[in-house]
Amino acid sequence: MTRNLIIAALTAGSLEAASAQTAHPYLGLWVTADGHVRQELRPDNRYVEARGTREAAYTGRYQITGDRIEYWDDTGFTADGRFVDGVLHHAGMVMTRSE
């Protein structure tokens, strides 16, 4: 019985995450024009930012409020950005969605 409850809870969590990912337009992969910086905004409010060949150069959590995004990196620094007309402006970079 307990095993079935655990499986049901895990399945429900997976469905919520999948629903959140399709529901919010800012989730997914954002990339600079040269492809050097790639930032994935995950449905669990975590991000992974790749720089060049470093696939997880920065990791942390984020919060989106309206068109504003705030970052709290796992190493302790903070940053922010803004979504304008489908473009993410973050730390002097301009990033567009990658499909």
DSSP file (Angstrom, degrees, kcal/mol; ACC not computed):
  #  RESIDUE AA STRUCTURE BP1 BP2  ACC     N-H-->O    O-->H-N    N-H-->O    O-->H-N    TCO  KAPPA ALPHA  PHI   PSI    X-CA   Y-CA   Z-CA
    1    1 A M     >        0   0    0      0, 0.0     4,-1.8     0, 0.0     5,-0.2   0.000 360.0 360.0 360.0 -48.0    0.0    0.0    0.0
    2    2 A T  H  >  +     0   0    0      1,-0.2     4,-2.3     2,-0.2     5,-0.2   0.899 360.0  54.9 -60.7 -41.0    2.8    2.5    1.0
    3    3 A R  H  > S+     0   0    0      1,-0.2     4,-2.5     2,-0.2    -1,-0.2   0.908 107.0  50.6 -58.5 -43.1    4.6    1.7   -2.3
    4    4 A N  H  > S+     0   0    0      1,-0.2     4,-2.5     2,-0.2    -1,-0.2   0.874 109.3  50.9 -64.4 -37.6    1.5    2.6   -4.3
    5    5 A L  H  X S+     0   0    0     -4,-1.8     4,-2.5     2,-0.2    -1,-0.2   0.899 110.5  49.2 -66.1 -40.1    1.1    5.9   -2.5
    6    6 A I  H  X S+     0   0    0     -4,-2.3     4,-2.6     2,-0.2    -2,-0.2   0.931 112.1  47.7 -64.1 -45.5    4.8    6.8   -3.2
    7    7 A I  H  X S+     0   0    0     -4,-2.5     4,-2.5     1,-0.2    -2,-0.2   0.913 112.3  50.1 -61.9 -42.6    4.4    5.9   -6.8
    8    8 A A  H  X S+     0   0    0     -4,-2.5     4,-2.5     2,-0.2    -1,-0.2   0.906 111.5  48.4 -62.9 -41.5    1.1    8.0   -7.0
    9    9 A A  H  X S+     0   0    0     -4,-2.5     4,-2.4     2,-0.2    -2,-0.2   0.912 112.3  48.2 -65.4 -42.7    2.9   10.9   -5.3
   10   10 A L  H  X S+     0   0    0     -4,-2.6     4,-2.2     2,-0.2    -2,-0.2   0.909 112.4  48.9 -64.4 -41.5    5.8   10.8   -7.7
   11   11 A T  H  X S+     0   0    0     -4,-2.5     4,-2.4     2,-0.2    -2,-0.2   0.919 110.7  50.2 -63.8 -43.6    3.6   10.5  -10.7
   12   12 A A  H  X S+     0   0    0     -4,-2.5     4,-2.4     1,-0.2    -2,-0.2   0.907 110.6  50.2 -61.9 -41.7    1.5   13.5   -9.5
   13   13 A G  H  X S+     0   0    0     -4,-2.4     4,-2.4     1,-0.2    -1,-0.2   0.895 110.3  49.8 -62.9 -40.5    4.7   15.5   -9.0
   14   14 A S  H  X S+     0   0    0     -4,-2.2     4,-2.5     2,-0.2    -2,-0.2   0.892 111.0  49.3 -65.1 -39.5    5.9   14.6  -12.5
   15   15 A L  H  X S+     0   0    0     -4,-2.4     4,-2.6     2,-0.2    -2,-0.2   0.893 110.5  50.4 -67.4 -39.2    2.5   15.7  -14.0
   16   16 A E  H  X S+     0   0    0     -4,-2.4     4,-2.8     2,-0.2    -2,-0.2   0.928 111.9  47.7 -63.0 -44.0    2.6   19.0  -12.1
   17   17 A A  H  X S+     0   0    0     -4,-2.4     4,-2.2     2,-0.2    -2,-0.2   0.919 113.3  47.6 -63.2 -43.4    6.1   19.7  -13.4
   18   18 A A  H  X S+     0   0    0     -4,-2.5     4,-1.8     1,-0.2    -1,-0.2   0.902 112.9  49.2 -64.5 -40.3    5.1   18.8  -16.9
   19   19 A S  H  X S+     0   0    0     -4,-2.6     4,-1.7     1,-0.2    -2,-0.2   0.911 110.8  49.8 -65.0 -42.3    2.0   20.9  -16.7
   20   20 A A  H  X S+     0   0    0     -4,-2.8     4,-1.9     1,-0.2    -2,-0.2   0.889 108.3  54.3 -63.1 -38.7    4.1   23.9  -15.3
   21   21 A Q  H  < S+     0   0    0     -4,-2.2    -1,-0.2     1,-0.2     6,-0.2   0.902 113.8  39.7 -65.0 -40.2    6.6   23.5  -18.1
   22   22 A T  H  < S+     0   0    0     -4,-1.8    -1,-0.2     1,-0.2    -2,-0.2   0.748 114.6  55.8 -80.2 -21.1    3.9   23.8  -20.8
   23   23 A A  H  < S+     0   0    0     -4,-1.7    -2,-0.2    -5,-0.2    -1,-0.2   0.821  97.5  63.7 -81.9 -31.5    2.0   26.4  -18.9
   24   24 A H    ><  -     0   0    0     -4,-1.9     3,-1.1    -5,-0.1    -1,-0.1  -0.836  66.6-154.3-102.9 123.3    4.7   29.1  -18.5
   25   25 A P  T 3  S+     0   0    0      0, 0.0    -1,-0.1     0, 0.0    -4,-0.0   0.651  89.0  60.0 -70.3 -14.5    6.1   30.6  -21.7
   26   26 A Y  T 3  S+     0   0    0     71,-0.0    15,-0.2    57,-0.0     2,-0.1   0.577  80.7 101.4 -92.7  -8.3    9.5   31.5  -20.2
   27   27 A L    <   +     0   0    0     -3,-1.1     2,-0.3    -6,-0.2    15,-0.2  -0.406  61.6  47.8 -73.2 152.6   10.6   28.0  -19.2
   28   28 A G  E    S-A   41   0A   0     13,-2.4    13,-3.1    -2,-0.1     2,-0.4  -0.811  95.6 -20.5 120.1-159.7   13.0   26.2  -21.4
   29   29 A L  E     -AB  40  98A   0     69,-0.6    69,-2.8    -2,-0.3     2,-0.4  -0.760  47.5-170.5 -98.7 130.3   16.4   26.9  -23.1
   30   30 A W  E     -AB  39  97A   0      9,-2.9     9,-3.3    -2,-0.4     2,-0.4  -0.956  11.1-173.4-118.4 137.4   17.6   30.5  -23.7
   31   31 A V  E     -AB  38  96A   0     65,-2.8    65,-2.6    -2,-0.4     7,-0.2  -0.974  24.1-121.9-137.4 141.4   20.7   31.1  -25.8
   32   32 A T  E >   - B   0  95A   0      5,-2.1     3,-1.7    -2,-0.4    63,-0.2  -0.403  41.7-103.3 -72.9 161.6   22.9   34.0  -26.8
   33   33 A A  T 3  S+     0   0    0     61,-0.6    -1,-0.1     1,-0.3    62,-0.1   0.833 123.7  47.0 -58.2 -34.7   23.2   34.7  -30.6
   34   34 A D  T 3  S-     0   0    0      1,-0.0    -1,-0.3     3,-0.0    -2,-0.0   0.506 108.7-124.9 -86.6  -2.9   26.7   33.1  -30.7
   35   35 A G  S <  S+     0   0    0     -3,-1.7    17,-0.1     2,-0.2    -2,-0.1   0.484  77.4 120.1  77.2   2.0   25.6   30.1  -28.7
   36   36 A H  S    S+     0   0    0      1,-0.1    16,-3.0    15,-0.1     2,-0.5   0.897  70.8  45.8 -68.4 -40.4   28.3   30.6  -26.0
   37   37 A V  E     + C   0  51A   0     14,-0.2    -5,-2.1     2,-0.0     2,-0.4  -0.913  66.4 177.5-109.5 128.3   25.8   31.0  -23.1
   38   38 A R  E     -AC  31  50A   0     12,-2.3    12,-3.6    -2,-0.5     2,-0.5  -0.991   5.0-172.1-131.1 122.9   22.9   28.6  -22.8
   39   39 A Q  E     -AC  30  49A   0     -9,-3.3    -9,-2.9    -2,-0.4     2,-0.6  -0.962   7.6-159.2-123.3 122.6   20.5   28.9  -19.8
   40   40 A E  E     -AC  29  48A   0      8,-2.9     8,-1.6    -2,-0.5     2,-0.7  -0.885   3.7-158.2-102.2 121.2   17.9   26.3  -19.1
   41   41 A L  E     -AC  28  47A   0    -13,-3.1   -13,-2.4    -2,-0.6     6,-0.2  -0.880  19.5-156.5 -96.4 111.9   15.0   27.5  -16.9
   42   42 A R    >   -     0   0    0      4,-2.8     3,-1.5    -2,-0.7     4,-0.3  -0.541  25.1-117.0 -93.4 155.0   13.5   24.3  -15.4
   43   43 A P  T 3  S+     0   0    0      0, 0.0    -1,-0.1     0, 0.0     4,-0.1   0.656 110.8  66.3 -65.7 -14.9    9.9   23.9  -14.1
   44   44 A D  T 3  S-     0   0    0      2,-0.2     3,-0.1   -24,-0.0   -27,-0.0   0.205 120.9-104.0 -90.1  17.0   11.2   23.2  -10.6
   45   45 A N  S <  S+     0   0    0     -3,-1.5    17,-1.9     1,-0.3     2,-0.3   0.781  85.6 121.4  64.8  30.4   12.5   26.9  -10.4
   46   46 A R  E     - D   0  61A   0     -4,-0.3    -4,-2.8    15,-0.3     2,-0.3  -0.880  44.7-159.3-115.0 152.8   16.1   25.8  -10.9
   47   47 A Y  E     -CD  41  60A   0     13,-2.5    13,-1.6    -2,-0.3     2,-0.4  -0.948   9.7-160.3-130.1 155.3   18.4   26.9  -13.7
   48   48 A V  E     -CD  40  59A   0     -8,-1.6    -8,-2.9    -2,-0.3     2,-0.5  -0.992  11.3-163.1-131.5 124.9   21.5   25.6  -15.3
   49   49 A E  E     -CD  39  58A   0      9,-3.4     9,-1.9    -2,-0.4     8,-1.0  -0.943   2.2-161.3-114.8 122.7   23.7   27.9  -17.2
   50   50 A A  E     -C   38   0A   0    -12,-3.6   -12,-2.3    -2,-0.5     2,-0.4  -0.776   2.3-166.6 -98.7 143.9   26.3   26.6  -19.6
   51   51 A R  E >   -CD  37  54A   0      3,-2.3     3,-2.3    -2,-0.3   -14,-0.2  -0.958  59.7 -51.2-132.6 114.4   29.2   28.7  -20.9
   52   52 A G  T 3  S-     0   0    0    -16,-3.0     5,-0.0    -2,-0.4   -14,-0.0  -0.415 126.0 -13.1  59.8-123.6   31.2   27.5  -23.8
   53   53 A T  T 3  S+     0   0    0     -2,-0.2     2,-1.1    -3,-0.1    -1,-0.3   0.517 114.5  98.1 -88.5  -5.5   32.2   23.9  -23.0
   54   54 A R  E X   -D   51   0A   0     -3,-2.3    -3,-2.3     1,-0.2     3,-1.0  -0.727  55.4-170.6 -85.1 101.2   31.3   24.2  -19.3
   55   55 A E  E 3  S+     0   0A   0     -2,-1.1    -1,-0.2     1,-0.3     3,-0.1   0.753  82.6  27.3 -69.2 -26.1   27.8   22.6  -19.3
   56   56 A A  E 3  S+     0   0A   0      1,-0.1    -1,-0.3    -5,-0.1    -6,-0.2  -0.427  71.0 145.7-131.6  58.7   27.0   23.6  -15.7
   57   57 A A  E <  S+     0   0A   0     -3,-1.0     2,-0.4    -8,-1.0    -7,-0.2   0.881  77.6  16.6 -63.4 -38.3   29.0   26.7  -15.2
   58   58 A Y  E     +D   49   0A   0     -9,-1.9    -9,-3.4    -3,-0.1     2,-0.3  -0.999  68.9 174.7-137.2 139.3   26.3   28.2  -13.0
   59   59 A T  E     +D   48   0A   0     -2,-0.4    15,-3.0   -11,-0.2    16,-0.3  -0.971  22.1 108.6-138.5 154.0   23.4   26.6  -11.2
   60   60 A G  E     -DE  47  73A   0    -13,-1.6   -13,-2.5    -2,-0.3     2,-0.3  -0.979  57.9 -63.3 172.0-159.5   20.8   27.9   -8.8
   61   61 A R  E     -DE  46  72A   0     11,-2.3    11,-2.7    -2,-0.3     2,-0.3  -0.783  38.2-166.8-116.0 162.0   17.2   28.9   -8.3
   62   62 A Y  E     - E   0  71A   0    -17,-1.9     2,-0.4    -2,-0.3     9,-0.2  -0.949  10.2-153.6-142.5 162.5   15.1   31.6  -10.0
   63   63 A Q  E     - E   0  70A   0      7,-2.0     7,-2.4    -2,-0.3     2,-0.5  -0.990   8.8-154.2-139.2 131.8   11.8   33.3   -9.6
   64   64 A I  E     + E   0  69A   0     -2,-0.4     2,-0.5     5,-0.2     5,-0.2  -0.920  13.1 177.3-107.4 127.6    9.8   34.9  -12.3
   65   65 A T  E >   - E   0  68A   0      3,-2.7     3,-2.2    -2,-0.5     2,-0.4  -0.951  67.3 -49.5-128.6 109.8    7.4   37.7  -11.4
   66   66 A G  T 3  S-     0   0    0     -2,-0.5    -2,-0.0     1,-0.3     0, 0.0  -0.517 123.2 -22.5  63.7-121.6    5.6   39.2  -14.5
   67   67 A D  T 3  S+     0   0    0     -2,-0.4    16,-3.1    -3,-0.1     2,-0.4   0.249 120.3  95.7-102.6  10.7    8.4   39.9  -17.0
   68   68 A R  E <   -EF  65  82A   0     -3,-2.2    -3,-2.7    14,-0.2     2,-0.4  -0.831  53.7-165.0-105.2 140.0   11.2   40.1  -14.3
   69   69 A I  E     -EF  64  81A   0     12,-2.2    12,-2.1    -2,-0.4     2,-0.4  -0.984   0.6-164.3-124.1 135.5   13.4   37.2  -13.3
   70   70 A E  E     -EF  63  80A   0     -7,-2.4    -7,-2.0    -2,-0.4     2,-0.4  -0.955   8.0-156.6-118.1 138.8   15.6   37.0  -10.2
   71   71 A Y  E     -EF  62  79A   0      8,-3.1     8,-1.6    -2,-0.4     2,-0.4  -0.904  13.0-169.7-117.1 141.8   18.4   34.5   -9.8
   72   72 A W  E     -EF  61  78A   0    -11,-2.7   -11,-2.3    -2,-0.4     6,-0.2  -0.916  22.8-148.3-127.0 103.1   20.1   33.1   -6.7
   73   73 A D  E >   -E   60   0A   0      4,-2.6     3,-1.8    -2,-0.4   -13,-0.3  -0.361  20.4-120.2 -72.1 149.6   23.2   31.2   -7.7
   74   74 A D  T 3  S+     0   0    0    -15,-3.0   -14,-0.1     1,-0.3    -1,-0.1   0.713 113.7  58.7 -62.3 -20.6   24.3   28.2   -5.6
   75   75 A T  T 3  S-     0   0    0    -16,-0.3    -1,-0.3     2,-0.1   -15,-0.1   0.560 124.1-100.2 -87.4  -7.8   27.6   30.0   -4.9
   76   76 A G  S <  S+     0   0    0     -3,-1.8     2,-0.1     1,-0.4    -2,-0.1   0.262  80.7 119.3 115.1 -13.3   25.8   32.9   -3.3
   77   77 A F        -     0   0    0     -5,-0.1    -4,-2.6     1,-0.0    -1,-0.4  -0.502  46.6-146.4 -86.5 160.4   25.6   35.7   -5.9
   78   78 A T  E     +F   72   0A   0     -6,-0.2     2,-0.3    -2,-0.1    -6,-0.2  -0.848  19.0 169.5-121.5 158.1   22.4   37.2   -7.2
   79   79 A A  E     -F   71   0A   0     -8,-1.6    -8,-3.1    -2,-0.3     2,-0.3  -0.941  11.8-156.0-153.8 171.3   21.4   38.5  -10.6
   80   80 A D  E     +F   70   0A   0     -2,-0.3    11,-0.8   -10,-0.2     2,-0.3  -0.924   9.1 177.6-146.9 174.4   18.3   39.6  -12.4
   81   81 A G  E     -FG  69  90A   0    -12,-2.1   -12,-2.2    -2,-0.3     2,-0.3  -0.951  18.5-127.9-164.5 179.3   16.9   40.1  -15.8
   82   82 A R  E     -FG  68  89A   0      7,-2.2     7,-3.0    -2,-0.3     2,-0.6  -0.999  12.3-134.8-145.0 141.1   13.8   41.0  -17.8
   83   83 A F  E     + G   0  88A   0    -16,-3.1     2,-0.4    -2,-0.3     5,-0.2  -0.866  28.1 178.1 -95.0 123.0   11.8   39.5  -20.6
   84   84 A V  E >   - G   0  87A   0      3,-3.0     3,-1.1    -2,-0.6    -2,-0.0  -0.972  66.6 -23.9-131.3 117.0   11.0   42.0  -23.4
   85   85 A D  T 3  S-     0   0    0     -2,-0.4    -1,-0.1     1,-0.3     3,-0.1   0.882 128.4 -45.7  50.8  45.5    9.1   41.0  -26.5
   86   86 A G  T 3  S+     0   0    0      1,-0.2    11,-0.6    10,-0.0     2,-0.4   0.637 117.8 110.7  77.9  14.2   10.2   37.3  -26.2
   87   87 A V  E <   -GH  84  96A   0     -3,-1.1    -3,-3.0     9,-0.1     2,-0.6  -0.973  61.4-137.9-124.0 136.1   13.8   38.2  -25.5
   88   88 A L  E     -GH  83  95A   0      7,-2.9     7,-3.0    -2,-0.4     2,-0.6  -0.842  12.8-164.5 -95.2 121.2   15.6   37.6  -22.2
   89   89 A H  E     +GH  82  94A   0     -7,-3.0    -7,-2.2    -2,-0.6     2,-0.4  -0.928  24.0 159.3-104.5 114.1   17.9   40.5  -21.1
   90   90 A H  E >   -GH  81  93A   0      3,-2.0     3,-2.3    -2,-0.6    -9,-0.2  -0.973  60.9 -19.5-145.2 122.1   20.2   39.2  -18.4
   91   91 A A  T 3  S-     0   0    0    -11,-0.8     3,-0.1    -2,-0.4   -10,-0.1   0.851 126.9 -48.5  53.6  41.6   23.6   40.5  -17.1
   92   92 A G  T 3  S+     0   0    0      1,-0.3    -1,-0.3     0, 0.0     2,-0.3   0.459 116.8 115.5  80.6  -0.3   24.3   42.5  -20.3
   93   93 A M  E <   - H   0  90A   0     -3,-2.3    -3,-2.0   -61,-0.0     2,-0.5  -0.720  57.2-145.0-102.6 154.1   23.4   39.5  -22.5
   94   94 A V  E     - H   0  89A   0     -2,-0.3   -61,-0.6    -5,-0.2     2,-0.4  -0.983  24.7-176.7-116.3 121.4   20.5   39.2  -24.9
   95   95 A M  E     -BH  32  88A   0     -7,-3.0    -7,-2.9    -2,-0.5     2,-0.3  -0.943   9.9-162.9-125.1 140.1   19.1   35.6  -25.1
   96   96 A T  E     -BH  31  87A   0    -65,-2.6   -65,-2.8    -2,-0.4    -9,-0.1  -0.832  34.4 -89.9-117.1 159.2   16.4   34.1  -27.3
   97   97 A R  E     -B   30   0A   0    -11,-0.6     2,-0.5    -2,-0.3   -67,-0.2  -0.369  34.8-150.8 -66.2 142.0   14.4   30.9  -26.9
   98   98 A S  E      B   29   0A   0    -69,-2.8   -69,-0.6     1,-0.1    -1,-0.0  -0.961 360.0 360.0-113.5 132.7   15.9   27.8  -28.4
   99   99 A E              0   0    0     -2,-0.5    -1,-0.1   -71,-0.1   -69,-0.0   0.438 360.0 360.0 -89.4 360.0   13.5   25.1  -29.6
